[in-house]
Amino acid sequence: MVAKVRRALRTRAVGHAGTLDPMATGVLVVCVGEGTKLVAHLTGHGKRYRTTIKLGVETHSLDAQGETTAERPIPSDFAARLPAAIEAERARTQQIPPAVSAIKVDGRAAHKRVRAGETLELAPRDVKVEALEVLAVRADEIDLEVTCSKGYYVRSLARDLAASLGTVGHLVALRRLVSGPFVIEDCTPLDGDLASALVPFDVAVRRLFTCVTLTDLGVLRARQGKRLADDDFVTPPGEGLVAWLDASLAPIALGERTESGHEVRRGMRAP
């Protein structure tokens, strides 16, 4: 996707804010030019997905593109077990990622090690499920919508939910609906007019961060990378990472309050 956007917009300065599985569709946030400075701050946002889990068959990648590794009958009462299984997933705080993933193991992507014949079980990761709703239930499939934290794998949800129902399972459809403040209704297809679809850099900054305005002297000091005092702001910011703007609301820097003052974390300039 990054390579295609580079070609379409004729620039090398392109980055993405969170991968999608090869079979998945939906929202992929791509940053261009000065916007690439925001990538690290976008990847930590929560996401919402719509998915379909097929029961009775498990694959090595936990999706429809993988090779079948197990088959188990689907219990006749799985629909009756489903509410309790869903409630357990809503309460989940740790999750074992799929072995076929981009997570690095000793400096090498796990999916490459698996494809080289290694058997891996990754360590559990802290996750949070904000919402999990059942949309439809069929004889061997379940449609779900899940809102989750960074690091959560919907493919692992397929594995774990199927296990709670007494069988195995894998994903046959996955669509990302939301990534942080970006929703699918605002997205542009890759074959659309990407240039006109770009969110202006200053608009993106104001959408993503709490913003405060600098005085003229504060703007100068921030551009020089100096530590700022409360007097350098029209209204001093509180705790946490904040976007510092000039009087015209153009982003000057991302900064943070410390014990010794306000420090620049990332300088910015008008694209």
C-alpha positions as CSV (number, residue, x, y, z in Angstrom):
1,M,0.0,0.0,0.0
2,V,2.8,2.4,0.9
3,A,4.5,1.7,-2.4
4,K,1.3,2.3,-4.4
5,V,0.7,5.6,-2.6
6,R,4.3,6.7,-3.2
7,R,3.8,6.1,-6.9
8,A,0.4,7.8,-7.0
9,L,1.6,10.9,-5.1
10,R,5.2,10.8,-6.5
11,T,6.9,11.1,-3.1
12,R,9.0,8.8,-0.9
13,A,7.8,10.4,2.3
14,V,5.0,7.9,3.0
15,G,4.3,5.8,6.1
16,H,1.4,3.8,7.5
17,A,-0.2,3.8,11.0
18,G,-0.9,0.1,11.5
19,T,-0.9,-2.9,9.2
20,L,-3.8,-4.9,7.9
21,D,-3.8,-8.6,7.3
22,P,-3.5,-9.5,3.5
23,M,-7.1,-10.8,3.4
24,A,-8.5,-7.8,5.3
25,T,-10.2,-4.7,3.9
26,G,-11.1,-1.3,5.3
27,V,-9.3,1.6,7.0
28,L,-5.5,1.9,6.6
29,V,-4.2,5.3,7.7
30,V,-1.4,6.5,5.5
31,C,0.7,9.5,6.3
32,V,2.5,11.7,3.7
33,G,5.2,14.3,3.9
34,E,5.3,16.1,7.2
35,G,2.5,13.8,8.3
36,T,4.9,10.9,8.7
37,K,5.9,12.6,12.0
38,L,2.5,11.5,13.3
39,V,2.8,7.8,12.5
40,A,4.1,6.9,16.0
41,H,1.2,8.7,17.6
42,L,-1.4,7.0,15.4
43,T,-0.4,3.4,15.9
44,G,-1.5,3.4,19.5
45,H,-5.1,4.2,18.8
46,G,-7.9,1.7,19.3
47,K,-9.6,0.1,16.3
48,R,-13.0,-1.4,15.4
49,Y,-13.5,-4.4,13.1
50,R,-16.3,-6.4,11.6
51,T,-15.5,-10.0,11.1
52,T,-16.8,-13.5,10.3
53,I,-15.6,-16.5,12.1
54,K,-16.0,-20.0,10.5
55,L,-16.3,-22.8,13.1
56,G,-15.1,-26.4,12.8
57,V,-11.8,-25.7,10.9
58,E,-8.6,-24.2,12.1
59,T,-5.7,-22.9,9.9
60,H,-2.1,-22.3,10.7
61,S,-2.6,-18.5,10.2
62,L,-6.1,-18.5,11.8
63,D,-7.5,-17.0,8.6
64,A,-8.9,-18.2,5.2
65,Q,-5.5,-17.9,3.5
66,G,-3.8,-20.5,5.8
67,E,-3.4,-24.2,5.6
68,T,-5.9,-26.4,7.5
69,T,-4.3,-27.7,10.7
70,A,-7.3,-29.1,12.6
71,E,-11.0,-30.0,12.2
72,R,-13.4,-30.6,15.0
73,P,-17.2,-31.0,15.1
74,I,-19.3,-28.0,16.0
75,P,-21.3,-28.7,19.2
76,S,-25.0,-28.6,18.6
77,D,-25.5,-26.3,21.5
78,F,-22.8,-23.8,20.5
79,A,-25.3,-21.0,20.1
80,A,-26.4,-21.5,23.7
81,R,-22.8,-21.3,24.8
82,L,-22.1,-18.2,22.8
83,P,-23.3,-15.5,25.3
84,A,-20.9,-16.8,28.1
85,A,-18.0,-17.1,25.6
86,I,-18.6,-13.5,24.4
87,E,-18.7,-12.2,27.9
88,A,-15.3,-14.0,28.6
89,E,-13.8,-12.3,25.6
90,R,-15.1,-8.9,26.7
91,A,-13.3,-9.4,30.0
92,R,-10.0,-10.4,28.3
93,T,-6.9,-8.5,29.4
94,Q,-4.2,-10.7,27.8
95,Q,-4.1,-12.5,24.5
96,I,-1.7,-14.8,22.7
97,P,-1.0,-13.4,19.2
98,P,-1.1,-15.7,16.2
99,A,2.3,-17.2,15.3
100,V,1.8,-16.0,11.8
101,S,2.2,-12.3,12.6
102,A,4.7,-9.4,12.2
103,I,5.8,-9.6,15.8
104,K,9.6,-9.9,16.1
105,V,11.1,-13.0,17.8
106,D,14.9,-12.7,18.3
107,G,14.9,-9.9,15.7
108,R,13.0,-11.8,13.0
109,A,9.3,-11.6,12.1
110,A,7.4,-14.5,13.6
111,H,5.6,-15.2,10.3
112,K,8.9,-15.7,8.5
113,R,10.1,-18.2,11.2
114,V,6.8,-20.1,10.9
115,R,7.1,-20.3,7.1
116,A,10.6,-21.6,7.5
117,G,9.3,-24.5,9.5
118,E,9.6,-23.4,13.1
119,T,6.9,-23.9,15.7
120,L,6.3,-20.8,17.8
121,E,4.0,-19.8,20.6
122,L,4.2,-16.1,21.3
123,A,4.0,-14.6,24.8
124,P,0.7,-13.1,25.9
125,R,0.2,-9.4,25.4
126,D,-1.8,-6.9,27.3
127,V,-5.0,-6.0,25.4
128,K,-8.4,-4.4,26.1
129,V,-11.8,-5.1,24.5
130,E,-13.9,-2.0,24.5
131,A,-16.9,-3.6,22.9
132,L,-17.8,-7.0,21.3
133,E,-21.2,-7.6,19.7
134,V,-22.7,-10.6,17.9
135,L,-24.3,-9.5,14.6
136,A,-25.4,-12.8,13.2
137,V,-25.2,-16.6,13.9
138,R,-25.4,-19.3,11.2
139,A,-24.9,-23.0,11.2
140,D,-21.1,-22.7,11.2
141,E,-20.4,-19.0,11.1
142,I,-20.6,-16.0,13.5
143,D,-20.5,-12.3,12.5
144,L,-19.0,-10.0,15.1
145,E,-18.1,-6.4,15.6
146,V,-15.2,-5.7,18.0
147,T,-13.7,-2.5,19.3
148,C,-10.2,-3.1,20.8
149,S,-6.9,-1.7,21.8
150,K,-3.6,-1.7,20.0
151,G,-2.0,-5.2,19.8
152,Y,-5.3,-7.1,19.7
153,Y,-5.6,-9.7,17.0
154,V,-9.0,-10.6,15.7
155,R,-7.5,-13.8,14.4
156,S,-6.8,-14.8,18.0
157,L,-10.4,-13.9,18.8
158,A,-11.4,-16.6,16.3
159,R,-9.2,-19.2,17.9
160,D,-10.2,-18.4,21.5
161,L,-13.9,-17.9,20.9
162,A,-14.1,-21.2,19.0
163,A,-12.2,-23.0,21.8
164,S,-14.8,-21.6,24.3
165,L,-17.5,-23.1,22.1
166,G,-15.9,-26.5,22.1
167,T,-14.5,-26.4,18.6
168,V,-11.9,-24.7,16.4
169,G,-12.2,-21.8,14.0
170,H,-10.6,-19.2,11.8
171,L,-11.5,-15.9,10.1
172,V,-13.1,-15.8,6.7
173,A,-13.7,-12.0,6.6
174,L,-12.2,-9.0,8.3
175,R,-12.9,-5.3,7.7
176,R,-11.5,-2.5,9.7
177,L,-14.1,0.2,10.3
178,V,-12.3,2.6,12.5
179,S,-8.7,3.5,13.3
180,G,-8.4,6.1,16.0
181,P,-10.3,9.2,14.8
182,F,-10.5,7.9,11.2
183,V,-13.6,6.1,10.0
184,I,-14.3,4.1,6.9
185,E,-16.9,6.6,5.6
186,D,-14.1,9.2,5.3
187,C,-11.8,6.9,3.4
188,T,-10.9,7.0,-0.3
189,P,-10.2,3.8,-2.4
190,L,-6.7,3.4,-3.6
191,D,-7.8,3.9,-7.2
192,G,-9.5,7.2,-6.2
193,D,-8.2,10.7,-6.1
194,L,-5.7,10.4,-3.3
195,A,-4.3,13.9,-3.6
196,S,-7.6,15.5,-3.0
197,A,-8.4,13.1,-0.2
198,L,-5.4,14.1,2.0
199,V,-6.3,15.6,5.3
200,P,-4.3,18.8,5.7
201,F,-1.5,18.4,8.2
202,D,-2.7,21.2,10.6
203,V,-6.2,19.7,10.6
204,A,-4.8,16.2,11.4
205,V,-2.8,17.6,14.3
206,R,-5.7,19.4,15.8
207,R,-7.9,16.3,15.4
208,L,-5.3,14.1,17.2
209,F,-4.0,16.2,20.0
210,T,-5.0,18.6,22.7
211,C,-3.8,22.0,21.4
212,V,-2.5,25.1,23.1
213,T,-1.4,28.4,21.6
214,L,2.1,29.9,22.0
215,T,3.0,33.5,22.3
216,D,5.2,35.0,19.5
217,L,8.3,34.6,21.8
218,G,7.1,31.0,22.6
219,V,7.0,30.2,18.9
220,L,10.6,31.4,18.4
221,R,11.8,29.5,21.4
222,A,10.0,26.3,20.4
223,R,11.5,26.5,16.9
224,Q,14.9,26.8,18.5
225,G,14.2,23.7,20.5
226,K,14.5,25.5,23.8
227,R,12.7,24.6,27.1
228,L,9.6,26.8,27.5
229,A,8.1,28.4,30.5
230,D,4.4,29.0,31.3
231,D,4.8,32.6,30.1
232,D,5.5,31.2,26.6
233,F,1.9,30.0,26.2
234,V,-1.3,32.0,26.0
235,T,-2.7,29.4,28.4
236,P,-0.2,26.9,29.9
237,P,-0.9,23.3,29.0
238,G,-1.5,20.5,31.5
239,E,0.2,17.1,31.6
240,G,0.8,14.8,28.7
241,L,1.8,15.3,25.1
242,V,0.3,18.5,23.6
243,A,0.4,20.2,20.2
244,W,1.8,23.7,20.4
245,L,0.3,26.1,17.8
246,D,1.1,29.6,16.7
247,A,-1.5,32.4,16.6
248,S,-2.7,31.2,13.1
249,L,-3.2,27.7,14.6
250,A,-0.3,26.3,12.5
251,P,1.4,23.4,14.4
252,I,4.9,24.4,15.7
253,A,5.8,21.3,17.9
254,L,4.6,18.5,20.0
255,G,5.7,19.2,23.6
256,E,5.3,17.9,27.1
257,R,5.5,19.4,30.6
258,T,8.4,18.2,32.7
259,E,9.7,19.1,36.2
260,S,12.0,21.8,34.7
261,G,9.6,23.3,32.1
262,H,7.9,22.5,28.8
263,E,10.1,20.5,26.4
264,V,9.8,20.0,22.7
265,R,9.3,16.3,21.8
266,R,8.9,16.8,18.0
267,G,9.3,19.9,16.0
268,M,7.0,20.6,13.1
269,R,6.8,22.8,10.1
270,A,4.2,23.8,7.6
271,P,4.1,21.2,4.7
